[in-house]
């Protein structure tokens, strides 16, 4: 009744809790479903994606113009001291790498396991964690392509040339790569950028029919709406709808987040904490039919 009369599905009380959280706590699946459906339909969702999908408050152009630095070799921060990537993400990056080579236990990517000629794209190198795991499968990867535009990250890569021998680096933004008509297609794509909004990721989604092979898999770092678990779930459902309209099926596999991510010590020296959940919903997307 409240929704029908225009009550916002994502209204918060004075303690910052929404109706969806109360519905989850009460184990009222009917209310949960109604609120999720209302959130997916509502144009208000775009407001959450644009203001609450991440901790970032700058444009990618500004981020690329400013200095980035490596803190203790396990944290990449921007000039504001905000974390771009941190070591606690390592188990999650290992899972994303497994998706790209078919080693992750899921039917969406299992057909890649027998391939020895994979073309893999990683958008956003950062600390190089996911690319390091992909290198462990180098014998099965015919092309390992990385897009990384930040000058300071590229300088670090240049000091590790032996580590990345045989890997192709595109020293440009993914938007610039997409302008290349010979770019792709790839068997697996992982997307993990910084200082971009959901509208940017939607633009990348729209390129998938061209750059992702029909038997390929797509995943991304799922840091959407990181401060409210119910909003996060709604956004995941919305992404399913978005990708579905492009012909891709999308599933989210919950993974446990390592305890280190919840330690206050982990966030020492970092301006803003960008993860608070005990679970991580790993996205797995592929074209609905590729026969």
Secondary structure per residue as TSV (DSSP state, phi and psi in degrees):
chain	resnum	aa	ss	phi	psi
A	1	X	-	360.0	-43.5
A	2	X	T	-63.4	-43.9
A	3	X	T	-62.2	-42.3
A	4	X	T	-62.3	-28.3
A	5	X	T	-94.7	12.8
A	6	X	T	94.9	8.4
A	7	X	-	-66.2	132.5
A	8	X	-	-66.8	130.7
A	9	X	T	-64.2	-23.8
A	10	X	T	-107.1	21.3
A	11	X	-	-63.6	145.5
A	12	X	B	-113.1	146.4
A	13	X	-	-86.3	-174.0
A	14	X	T	-67.5	-16.1
A	15	X	T	-98.0	6.6
A	16	X	S	81.0	17.6
A	17	X	-	-103.0	147.1
A	18	X	B	-107.6	168.8
A	19	X	H	-60.0	-35.1
A	20	X	H	-61.7	-37.1
A	21	X	H	-66.8	-39.8
A	22	X	H	-65.3	-37.4
A	23	X	H	-66.4	-39.9
A	24	X	H	-64.2	-46.0
A	25	X	H	-59.5	-36.5
A	26	X	T	-84.0	-1.8
A	27	X	T	56.8	38.5
A	28	X	-	-97.9	88.6
A	29	X	H	-63.5	-33.1
A	30	X	H	-60.4	-46.1
A	31	X	H	-67.3	-40.1
A	32	X	H	-58.7	-48.3
A	33	X	H	-62.2	-41.9
A	34	X	H	-61.7	-43.7
A	35	X	H	-71.2	-38.7
A	36	X	H	-62.1	-46.6
A	37	X	H	-62.5	-40.1
A	38	X	H	-64.1	-39.8
A	39	X	H	-66.0	-40.2
A	40	X	H	-65.1	-36.9
A	41	X	H	-77.2	-31.1
A	42	X	-	-72.7	139.7
A	43	X	T	-67.2	-18.7
A	44	X	H	-60.4	-22.7
A	45	X	H	-57.7	-36.9
A	46	X	H	-63.8	-31.1
A	47	X	H	-65.1	-39.9
A	48	X	H	-66.2	-43.5
A	49	X	H	-64.4	-36.0
A	50	X	H	-81.2	-30.7
A	51	X	H	-109.6	-19.1
A	52	X	H	-126.5	6.3
A	53	X	S	-76.2	-17.4
A	54	X	-	-156.1	179.3
A	55	X	S	-93.1	3.6
A	56	X	-	-83.3	137.8
A	57	X	-	-129.2	27.5
A	58	X	S	-137.9	166.7
A	59	X	-	-85.2	160.1
A	60	X	H	-64.8	-32.9
A	61	X	H	-62.1	-41.1
A	62	X	H	-67.0	-42.2
A	63	X	H	-58.6	-42.8
A	64	X	H	-69.8	-24.8
A	65	X	H	-80.1	-22.0
A	66	X	S	-95.8	162.9
A	67	X	-	-72.8	147.1
A	68	X	-	-124.6	149.6
A	69	X	E	-140.2	157.8
A	70	X	E	-104.0	117.5
A	71	X	E	-97.1	113.4
A	72	X	T	56.9	24.1
A	73	X	T	65.6	-0.6
A	74	X	T	-121.9	5.9
A	75	X	E	-143.8	129.7
A	76	X	E	-104.5	123.3
A	77	X	E	-123.3	154.1
A	78	X	-	-88.0	-173.1
A	79	X	T	-71.2	-14.5
A	80	X	T	-88.3	-4.8
A	81	X	S	85.4	7.8
A	82	X	-	-80.2	139.6
A	83	X	E	-75.6	129.9
A	84	X	E	-88.3	-40.4
A	85	X	E	-158.6	146.7
A	86	X	E	-136.6	158.1
A	87	X	G	-64.2	-28.1
A	88	X	G	-61.5	-18.5
A	89	X	G	-74.5	-7.2
A	90	X	H	-51.4	-49.8
A	91	X	H	-62.0	-33.1
A	92	X	H	-69.2	-40.6
A	93	X	H	-65.9	-34.5
A	94	X	H	-61.9	-40.5
A	95	X	H	-66.6	-40.7
A	96	X	H	-64.3	-40.1
A	97	X	H	-63.2	-40.7
A	98	X	H	-60.8	-37.7
A	99	X	H	-58.9	-44.3
A	100	X	H	-65.6	-24.3
A	101	X	H	-113.0	7.3
A	102	X	T	81.7	10.6
A	103	X	-	-87.8	-11.0
A	104	X	S	-76.8	136.1
A	105	X	S	-74.7	79.6
A	106	X	S	-156.2	142.1
A	107	X	H	-63.4	-27.2
A	108	X	H	-60.0	-36.8
A	109	X	H	-113.5	-3.6
A	110	X	H	-61.3	-27.5
A	111	X	G	-68.5	-16.4
A	112	X	G	-78.2	-14.3
A	113	X	G	-62.6	-29.7
A	114	X	G	-90.1	-0.8
A	115	X	-	-86.4	142.3
A	116	X	S	-121.7	18.1
A	117	X	S	-135.3	37.3
A	118	X	E	-70.7	141.1
A	119	X	E	-110.3	116.6
A	120	X	E	-121.2	135.6
A	121	X	E	-119.0	130.4
A	122	X	E	-117.8	122.7
A	123	X	E	-100.9	102.7
A	124	X	-	106.5	101.5
A	125	X	-	-82.2	-46.1
A	126	X	T	58.2	-120.9
A	127	X	T	-80.5	-7.4
A	128	X	-	79.3	19.4
A	129	X	H	-68.2	-52.1
A	130	X	H	-65.3	-36.0
A	131	X	H	-68.3	-32.8
A	132	X	H	-62.8	-41.8
A	133	X	H	-67.5	-37.0
A	134	X	H	-64.1	-33.5
A	135	X	H	-63.4	-26.8
A	136	X	T	-65.3	-18.8
A	137	X	T	-109.8	23.6
A	138	X	G	-55.7	-30.5
A	139	X	G	-66.0	-21.3
A	140	X	G	-103.5	-2.5
A	141	X	E	-108.6	114.8
A	142	X	E	-78.8	-32.3
A	143	X	E	-141.5	122.4
A	144	X	E	-116.5	106.1
A	145	X	E	-111.6	135.7
A	146	X	E	-126.8	132.0
A	147	X	E	-103.1	122.0
A	148	X	-	-147.8	116.1
A	149	X	-	-99.2	-13.9
A	150	X	-	-75.8	128.5
A	151	X	H	-58.9	-38.8
A	152	X	H	-71.7	-35.0
A	153	X	H	-68.0	-40.1
A	154	X	H	-65.3	-35.7
A	155	X	H	-64.3	-38.4
A	156	X	H	-65.6	-40.0
A	157	X	H	-59.7	-39.8
A	158	X	H	-64.3	-24.3
A	159	X	T	-84.1	-4.2
A	160	X	T	-123.9	36.2
A	161	X	T	-57.6	-38.6
A	162	X	T	-63.5	-37.4
A	163	X	T	-63.4	-34.1
A	164	X	T	-108.7	24.4
A	165	X	T	-60.4	131.1
A	166	X	T	90.3	-7.8
A	167	X	-	-91.9	139.2
A	168	X	E	-94.1	122.1
A	169	X	E	-106.4	125.6
A	170	X	E	-100.2	110.7
A	171	X	-	-88.3	67.8
A	172	X	S	-162.3	172.3
A	173	X	-	-76.8	159.7
A	174	X	H	-65.5	-28.5
A	175	X	H	-63.0	-38.4
A	176	X	H	-69.8	-37.3
A	177	X	H	-62.1	-38.6
A	178	X	H	-66.7	-18.4
A	179	X	T	-75.2	-14.0
A	180	X	-	-82.9	113.7
A	181	X	T	-65.4	-16.4
A	182	X	T	-93.7	2.2
A	183	X	-	-75.0	123.6
A	184	X	-	83.9	-172.0
A	185	X	-	-82.5	164.6
A	186	X	E	-121.4	153.2
A	187	X	E	-79.8	-26.4
A	188	X	E	-148.8	138.1
A	189	X	E	-133.3	131.7
A	190	X	E	-120.5	133.6
A	191	X	E	-121.3	119.5
A	192	X	-	-151.2	84.1
A	193	X	-	-103.9	177.3
A	194	X	S	-133.2	149.5
A	195	X	S	60.6	36.4
A	196	X	-	-127.2	151.2
A	197	X	-	-98.0	175.5
A	198	X	H	-62.0	-33.4
A	199	X	H	-59.8	-34.1
A	200	X	H	-66.4	-44.2
A	201	X	H	-65.6	-36.0
A	202	X	H	-59.9	-39.1
A	203	X	H	-62.6	-38.0
A	204	X	H	-68.4	-40.3
A	205	X	H	-52.1	-44.6
A	206	X	H	-65.3	-20.0
A	207	X	H	-84.8	-13.2
A	208	X	H	-59.2	-40.6
A	209	X	H	-57.7	-22.2
A	210	X	H	-93.3	-38.0
A	211	X	H	-103.7	-6.4
A	212	X	E	-108.1	125.4
A	213	X	E	-62.5	156.4
A	214	X	E	-64.4	-20.8
A	215	X	E	-102.6	11.2
A	216	X	E	-85.6	170.7
A	217	X	E	-125.2	149.3
A	218	X	E	-130.1	138.0
A	219	X	E	-145.8	166.0
A	220	X	E	-151.7	158.6
A	221	X	-	-69.6	121.1
A	222	X	-	-95.8	79.5
A	223	X	-	-104.2	25.5
A	224	X	T	-74.3	138.0
A	225	X	T	44.3	61.7
A	226	X	T	-78.7	-2.5
A	227	X	T	-107.3	-2.7
A	228	X	-	-142.1	114.2
A	229	X	H	-63.7	-31.6
A	230	X	H	-72.0	-45.5
A	231	X	H	-59.7	-39.1
A	232	X	H	-58.5	-44.2
A	233	X	H	-64.5	-38.2
A	234	X	H	-65.0	-42.7
A	235	X	H	-62.2	-38.8
A	236	X	H	-59.9	-42.8
A	237	X	H	-63.8	-37.5
A	238	X	H	-64.5	-41.3
A	239	X	H	-61.6	-38.8
A	240	X	H	-56.1	-43.4
A	241	X	H	-65.2	-44.2
A	242	X	H	-60.3	-50.2
A	243	X	H	-68.7	-35.0
A	244	X	H	-59.8	-36.7
A	245	X	H	-66.7	-20.0
A	246	X	T	-95.2	1.3
A	247	X	T	94.9	13.8
A	248	X	E	-111.5	136.6
A	249	X	E	-84.6	140.1
A	250	X	E	-131.9	133.0
A	251	X	E	-124.4	154.7
A	252	X	E	-120.8	122.4
A	253	X	E	-104.2	117.5
A	254	X	E	-72.5	130.9
A	255	X	E	-121.7	145.9
A	256	X	E	-74.8	135.5
A	257	X	-	-88.7	133.0
A	258	X	-	-57.4	147.4
A	259	X	G	-57.7	-29.9
A	260	X	G	-59.8	-28.0
A	261	X	G	-68.1	-20.2
A	262	X	G	-100.1	-2.5
A	263	X	-	-79.9	131.6
A	264	X	G	-61.6	-31.1
A	265	X	G	-62.0	-34.6
A	266	X	G	-57.4	-32.9
A	267	X	G	-97.6	5.0
A	268	X	T	-59.2	131.7
A	269	X	T	81.6	-0.4
A	270	X	-	-102.9	130.4
A	271	X	S	-61.7	-44.3
A	272	X	S	-137.3	137.9
A	273	X	-	-82.8	127.7
A	274	X	-	-110.3	8.2
A	275	X	-	-145.7	132.5
A	276	X	-	-135.7	-1.5
A	277	X	-	-88.2	155.1
A	278	X	S	-87.0	-10.0
A	279	X	E	-130.5	154.1
A	280	X	E	-125.1	127.4
A	281	X	E	-94.5	100.5
A	282	X	E	-78.2	122.2
A	283	X	E	-79.6	139.3
A	284	X	E	-134.2	113.4
A	285	X	E	-128.9	145.8
A	286	X	E	-156.6	158.6
A	287	X	E	-63.7	142.4
A	288	X	S	-61.5	-33.4
A	289	X	-	-145.5	131.4
A	290	X	-	-133.1	20.1
A	291	X	-	-87.0	360.0
